[in-house]
Amino acid sequence: MKIWKDLVVMLLLTMGTILAVILLPPLSALSPVPDEPSGAIESEWIRPVPVKKLYGIALSSYNIITGKVRRGESLAELLYPYGVSSQKIHRISLLPDSLIDERKIKSGNSYTLFCTSDTTSAYFVYEKDPLNYVVICLDSDSLWAKNGKKPIENRLMFASGTIETSLWESMSYSKTNPMLAVELSEIFAWSIDFFGVQKGDRFKVIYEEAHVDSQSIGINRILGAWIYHNETDFWGIPFEQNEVRSFFDENGNSLRKAFLKAPLRFSRISSRFSHSRLHPVLKIRRPHHGVDYAAPTGTPVHSVGDGVVIKVAYQKGGGGNYVKIKHNSMYSTTYMHLSRFGKGIRQGVYVKQGDVIGYVGSTGLATGPHLDFRFYKNGSPVDPLKVEAPPVEPVEEQNRASFEVIRFITMQALELI
């Protein structure tokens, strides 16, 4: 598996650096290199001079002009000052949108012109984003274009710190990519409520970050993480099992818990998630950000996951009796049109996966008994049927030896940070 090979290299590099500093003598202690003996035949191997290229174009024959698109500037306004004719600009505008779309030229994006000695424009390059660009050959006879990508440098990175206010601010303060906080919050979403982190909590993380032109374009993957919260150590150890990469604690237990496939044991789907559905009562089209399950009145409704009840109320002219459950800092669910609430269900109560939180009904705007089930990720509605429930099985026995190797390497590397 590639991941443990990466971790071996990571640990060896870290430990090798430390050993080199401790064991190697200073340069001044090294013996000088002896002079060549007199009379030795001198010879020289001439290295070929590499051809410098930019966007795949040799630089030796061109003068380079660079700039940034100004607000409201069109393709014609970009190219006219450099002697590009209106006929050529028209031909460029006819190129497929997959190459260049005039409507998507953004202010602030970079462009480059390659000009010959007589100031004739030979190539025009427009950067669509930090990674992707298009090269347009402005030759009078054979105008053509092609997409290209800049080379990506994947860097092995380390980060650590102590939280003062929030994980995000701690990342920003230490000049670490703050998107790393998002990655960690997803890994530990079932273990830590990141809205409840405290001053003095600590973190360490090893990760791979992609760079283009020395600019970060995103976090590729986390290679190991540790968070100290509520006087408890939380370890995130990546491991691939059954072709699925997931995170486990130091004992091989999955950090994630799956949701139930549905909040009802016996039901059928009567209406699906939609951004435009004809409302059966109001007879108008409007979004339906949930899944309706048709079932008899009184059918038990189960919580799809562990969490805290944050709302038990009645929505007049809408969802009727409903319960809302916060599962962690990322996910929450809502159960609507209930005939009544489950025993002991009230705001602030902790429920476990499978607990009965109410019973199917037709309160609010409903044509018949059903459950309107809604799923939210970071406060935004998502289709409950498309939520990918991660595996919750611990490391399988046949994979235990491989996991132990990765666990040891990951934890040792994190402790060295």
LUMLUM-817754 format. One line per 8 residues: their letters; for each residue x, y, z of C-alpha. Coordinates in pm, 1 decimal, m for minus. Each point is the difference from the previous one (the first is absolute). Example, Ala and Ser with C-alpha at 12.3 -4.5 7.8 and 13.67 -1.06 7.14 Angstrom:
as	1230.0 m450.0 780.0; 137.0 344.0 m66.0
This chain:
mkiwkdlv	0.0 0.0 0.0; 139.4 337.7 m103.3; m91.3 178.5 320.7; 228.3 m196.6 229.6; 286.7 39.3 m246.4; m49.7 376.1 19.2; 1.4 m17.2 377.4; 321.0 m206.4 6.7
vmllltmg	172.9 258.8 m218.5; m140.8 278.6 216.6; 128.4 m155.3 323.5; 341.0 m86.1 m146.1; 46.3 353.5 m132.9; m95.3 153.7 333.6; 218.8 m231.2 207.0; 283.8 20.8 m254.0
tilavill	8.0 378.3 27.6; 23.2 m18.4 378.3; 277.0 m264.0 m9.5; 195.3 200.2 m257.2; 2.1 307.8 221.8; 113.8 m205.8 301.5; 254.7 m235.1 m156.1; 161.6 172.7 m299.0
pplsalsp	315.6 206.8 68.4; 7.5 366.9 m103.1; 122.0 80.0 m349.1; 319.7 154.9 139.7; 99.7 m342.0 134.8; m17.8 m170.5 m333.7; 328.0 m69.1 m183.1; 67.4 232.2 m293.5
vpdepsga	m21.7 m144.9 m346.2; 356.5 m58.6 m133.2; 116.0 188.1 m307.8; 15.3 m179.0 m333.3; 348.0 m148.9 m61.4; 220.3 202.6 m230.4; m0.4 m113.0 m357.1; m351.4 m143.1 22.1
iesewirp	m190.1 10.9 m323.7; m265.8 265.7 20.8; m334.0 m75.6 m152.4; m337.0 167.6 21.0; m345.0 m135.0 m66.5; m215.6 273.9 m140.3; m354.6 m24.1 122.4; m267.2 88.4 m253.1
vpvkklyg	m165.0 329.1 86.5; m364.3 m72.2 86.4; m256.3 186.3 m202.6; m201.8 225.8 223.9; m371.5 m30.0 m57.9; m311.0 172.0 127.2; m338.6 m168.0 m54.1; 188.1 m244.6 m223.5
ialssyni	128.5 279.0 m229.3; 374.9 60.5 m45.3; 90.9 343.9 133.4; 313.0 63.9 m209.3; m184.1 137.4 m303.3; m253.6 226.6 167.1; m44.2 311.9 205.9; m239.1 m62.8 288.5
itgkvrrg	m280.2 233.3 105.9; m202.7 m85.1 309.4; m302.3 161.8 155.7; m324.0 m48.8 188.8; m353.2 34.1 m133.3; m156.4 328.1 109.2; m357.1 31.0 121.8; m243.3 m24.1 m293.0
eslaelly	278.0 m57.8 m252.5; m98.2 m211.1 m300.8; 212.8 m231.2 m211.6; 7.3 259.9 m281.1; 114.3 271.9 240.8; 277.6 m230.2 119.2; 135.6 m81.5 m345.2; m55.1 316.7 m209.8
pygvssqk	288.3 194.4 163.2; 240.2 m277.8 m102.1; m80.3 11.6 m370.7; m242.2 m292.7 m14.1; m247.7 63.5 m280.6; m375.8 m1.4 42.9; m16.6 m297.4 m239.7; 224.8 m207.0 227.2
ihrisllp	m191.6 105.4 308.9; m321.3 m110.2 m170.3; 155.5 m337.1 m82.4; 108.2 m37.3 363.6; m355.3 75.1 114.7; m119.0 m293.8 m211.6; 222.9 m246.0 187.9; m186.0 m251.6 220.6
dsliderk	m88.9 119.8 351.2; 207.0 m288.3 134.9; 305.3 189.9 m129.4; m95.5 360.4 67.4; m335.2 149.0 93.0; m10.2 379.9 m29.6; m279.5 11.9 258.0; 225.0 m161.4 261.0
iksgnsyt	303.8 224.9 m35.9; 52.2 123.0 357.1; 152.3 323.1 119.2; 323.7 m57.7 185.5; 93.9 m312.3 m197.3; 343.3 1.3 m164.1; 80.5 m2.9 m370.5; 324.4 m17.4 m199.3
lfctsdtt	86.1 101.7 m356.4; 296.7 m141.2 m191.7; 115.9 260.1 m253.9; 260.4 m29.8 m275.3; 277.8 254.7 m50.9; m222.5 204.9 m230.5; m262.9 17.2 281.4; m233.9 m241.9 m178.6
sayfvyek	m203.9 m200.0 251.7; 66.8 m371.8 m51.1; m172.5 m159.3 302.0; m256.7 110.2 254.6; m33.0 m191.4 328.2; m289.6 53.1 240.2; 3.0 m151.7 348.5; m348.4 m126.4 83.5
dplnyvvi	99.8 m68.3 360.9; 325.8 m63.8 189.4; 32.1 m344.0 m163.2; m165.1 8.5 m345.4; 83.0 214.8 m300.1; m64.1 19.7 m375.2; 264.9 67.0 m266.6; m122.4 169.8 m319.0
cldsdslw	229.7 7.7 m301.6; m54.6 328.2 m186.3; 175.5 m109.7 m320.8; m173.8 158.3 m298.0; m30.9 m330.5 m182.9; m74.6 m252.7 273.2; m173.4 143.0 300.0; m44.9 m274.7 260.5
akngkkpi	m41.9 m41.3 373.6; 63.2 m263.6 265.0; m58.6 m33.5 372.1; 285.6 m60.5 239.6; 74.8 m51.1 367.8; 287.6 136.3 201.8; 219.6 m254.7 178.2; m122.2 m85.2 349.4
enrlmfas	245.9 m38.1 285.8; m129.5 m219.7 281.7; 168.3 94.6 326.4; 11.7 m196.6 322.6; m106.2 247.3 269.8; m11.4 5.5 378.7; m210.0 224.0 223.5; m52.0 33.0 373.2
gtietslw	m134.8 257.0 239.3; m198.5 92.8 306.8; m355.9 125.4 m40.9; m81.6 341.4 144.9; m345.7 65.4 m145.5; m70.7 m239.1 m286.9; 183.1 m256.1 m210.9; m48.1 216.0 m310.8
esmsyskt	157.0 306.9 163.1; 286.9 m208.5 137.0; 75.5 m122.9 m352.2; m11.9 354.8 m138.1; 220.3 134.9 280.3; 267.6 m263.4 m64.7; m16.5 74.7 m377.3; m131.9 m350.1 m67.4
npmlavel	m261.2 m51.7 m271.3; m324.7 55.3 196.8; m175.2 m257.5 m221.2; 192.2 m253.1 206.9; m243.7 83.1 281.2; m287.2 m111.4 m224.4; 177.9 m327.2 m75.7; 57.9 m69.9 369.5
seifawsi	m358.6 86.9 90.8; m121.9 m260.1 m249.8; 237.0 m268.4 129.1; m92.9 54.4 366.0; m362.0 105.4 m60.8; m134.1 m293.0 203.9; 246.0 41.0 286.6; 35.8 375.0 51.4
dffgvqkg	m250.0 285.5 m18.0; 220.4 265.2 m156.3; m236.0 273.3 112.4; 94.6 m103.3 353.9; 380.4 m5.3 m21.8; 167.0 168.1 295.8; 297.0 226.5 54.9; 302.8 m219.4 55.1
drfkviye	m112.1 m285.0 m227.3; 287.5 m109.9 m225.8; 38.8 m158.5 m341.7; 262.8 m164.9 m219.3; m48.4 m103.9 m358.9; 202.7 m144.4 m287.1; m144.3 66.1 m342.9; 71.0 29.7 m370.1
eahvdsqs	m64.1 336.7 m162.2; m4.2 79.9 m371.9; 187.3 308.7 m121.5; 14.4 176.2 m336.1; 252.8 283.0 m44.0; 65.6 m25.1 375.9; m368.7 74.9 62.8; m215.0 m250.9 184.7
iginrilg	m294.9 m130.0 m199.6; m136.4 m236.0 263.6; 55.0 m277.7 248.8; 44.3 m334.7 m175.0; m36.7 m229.5 299.1; 66.8 m36.7 370.1; 272.2 m251.2 90.5; m54.9 11.1 374.1
awiyhnet	m158.9 222.4 264.3; m14.7 44.5 377.3; m220.5 232.6 204.0; 7.1 49.7 377.4; m347.2 106.3 116.6; m180.2 m29.2 333.6; 311.6 m161.0 150.0; m26.7 m281.6 m255.1
dfwgipfe	227.5 m103.5 m288.2; m176.7 m48.5 m332.8; 200.6 m177.3 m269.5; m82.9 m8.2 m370.1; 181.6 m282.0 m179.0; m72.5 m46.4 m371.9; m42.3 m355.3 m119.2; m136.3 m157.7 m317.1
qnevrsff	m233.4 m292.7 51.5; m212.5 m165.4 m267.4; 121.3 266.8 m244.3; m140.9 279.8 220.3; 233.5 246.5 169.2; m127.2 103.6 342.0; 130.1 111.6 339.1; 30.3 m209.0 314.6
dengnslr	104.3 60.3 359.0; 306.6 m156.2 161.5; m199.4 m314.9 80.0; m118.5 m53.4 m357.0; m355.4 127.1 54.7; m154.9 210.7 m277.0; m25.2 370.9 78.8; m330.1 13.7 m184.8
kaflkapl	m340.8 m137.4 73.2; m241.8 m77.8 m280.1; m354.9 128.9 m15.7; m295.9 m229.2 m32.0; m113.6 m36.4 m359.2; m342.8 135.6 94.4; m172.7 129.9 314.8; m285.9 m250.7 m45.5
rfsrissr	19.3 m378.4 9.4; m293.4 m60.8 m236.3; m88.5 267.9 m253.1; 15.0 107.1 m361.9; 131.6 319.9 m155.2; m288.7 212.3 m122.9; 196.2 314.0 m95.0; 367.8 64.2 m55.8
fshsrlhp	241.1 288.8 56.1; m62.2 273.5 m260.5; 75.0 366.3 m63.5; m338.4 41.0 m171.2; m296.3 m216.1 98.3; m372.0 58.9 m42.1; m124.1 28.7 357.8; m293.0 m242.0 46.3
vlkirrph	m194.9 247.2 217.6; 103.4 346.6 m119.3; 5.3 m104.4 m369.6; 305.5 215.1 m69.1; 355.7 m95.8 m87.2; 258.8 47.4 270.3; 308.4 m183.8 134.1; m52.7 m320.3 197.1
hgvdyaap	330.3 m54.7 179.0; m90.9 m331.2 155.0; m125.3 m352.3 m64.1; m359.4 m97.9 78.0; m62.9 m348.6 139.6; m361.7 m117.2 m19.0; m100.7 m208.2 302.8; m307.0 m53.1 221.3
tgtpvhsv	m68.9 245.8 280.8; 179.6 m108.5 315.1; 294.2 m171.1 m175.0; 311.1 51.6 220.2; 258.1 249.2 m130.2; 361.8 m73.0 94.1; 298.5 233.1 28.7; 244.9 m87.2 m276.6
gdgvvikv	297.6 71.0 222.9; 124.1 100.0 344.9; m54.3 364.8 88.8; m165.2 269.7 208.7; m361.5 112.6 m49.4; 18.3 374.2 m70.9; m365.0 65.8 m92.9; m339.0 m151.9 86.5
ayqkgggg	m274.0 225.8 m134.2; m298.3 54.0 m226.8; 31.2 180.2 m333.8; m335.3 148.5 m88.8; m83.0 m13.4 m370.2; 302.5 m217.3 m72.8; 168.6 m293.7 166.8; m240.8 m41.8 290.7
nyvkikhn	151.2 m183.4 295.7; 372.6 m38.8 m60.7; 323.7 m101.1 170.0; 344.6 124.8 m94.9; 316.0 m186.7 108.5; 358.5 124.4 m11.4; 228.3 m299.3 m57.7; 332.6 185.6 8.0
smysttym	151.9 329.1 m114.3; m74.3 m89.0 m362.5; m323.1 m204.3 m26.2; m356.0 46.5 123.1; m337.9 m154.3 m91.0; m366.2 104.9 22.2; m310.6 m220.3 26.4; m330.3 170.2 m93.6
hlsrfgkg	m380.9 m54.3 0.0; 18.4 m217.1 316.2; m327.1 m101.4 166.0; 173.1 12.9 340.3; 347.1 1.0 151.4; 184.1 m294.7 148.8; 12.2 m56.7 373.8; 242.5 236.5 170.9
irqgvyvk	84.4 185.4 m321.0; 65.2 363.6 84.2; 259.1 264.3 m77.9; 345.0 m86.0 136.5; m57.5 m376.7 25.5; 273.6 m227.3 m137.8; m128.4 m275.7 m230.7; 174.5 m301.4 m146.4
qgdvigyv	m23.2 m141.0 m346.7; m327.5 m190.2 m31.9; m180.7 169.8 290.6; m369.8 76.7 m63.4; m34.5 378.3 m11.9; m358.6 20.2 m129.7; m279.4 m160.3 m200.4; m120.2 49.1 m357.7
gstglatg	m292.9 236.8 m42.3; m149.5 266.2 m226.0; 32.6 318.0 206.4; 70.5 326.4 m183.1; m44.8 17.5 m379.1; m46.1 m364.2 m96.8; m241.9 m196.0 m216.7; 47.0 m319.5 199.0
phldfrfy	219.5 m171.9 260.1; 368.0 10.9 m90.1; 340.4 103.4 132.8; 187.2 289.0 m160.6; 364.8 m80.9 77.8; 267.3 264.6 m53.8; 377.5 m21.8 18.3; 236.8 295.3 41.9
kngspvdp	374.6 29.5 m46.8; 158.4 318.5 137.2; m349.2 150.0 15.6; m85.5 m63.0 m366.3; m256.5 m261.3 m108.7; 133.3 m306.2 m181.9; m178.0 m297.4 m153.3; m32.3 m263.4 278.6
lkveappv	9.9 m278.0 m258.6; 338.0 118.0 m127.9; 177.0 41.0 333.2; 292.1 m238.8 m5.4; 4.2 m187.5 328.2; 363.9 m84.3 74.1; 100.3 m345.6 121.0; m19.2 m46.4 377.6
epveeqnr	162.4 m340.1 26.1; 328.2 m8.3 192.1; 319.1 m119.3 m166.2; m60.3 m357.7 m105.8; 210.9 m273.9 156.2; 171.5 m88.4 m327.5; 106.2 365.7 m36.1; 114.5 43.6 359.6
asfevirf	373.3 m54.7 m67.3; 6.3 260.7 m278.5; m194.2 243.5 216.0; 242.5 m44.1 290.5; 289.9 103.2 m225.6; m182.5 312.1 m119.9; m117.3 80.5 353.6; 355.1 m18.1 137.6
itmqalel	149.0 211.8 m279.6; m278.0 259.6 15.5; 8.1 43.2 378.1; 381.3 13.4 11.6; 9.7 259.6 m278.1; m263.3 214.7 173.9; 187.4 m14.4 329.7; 313.9 130.3 m173.6
i	m178.8 320.2 m107.8
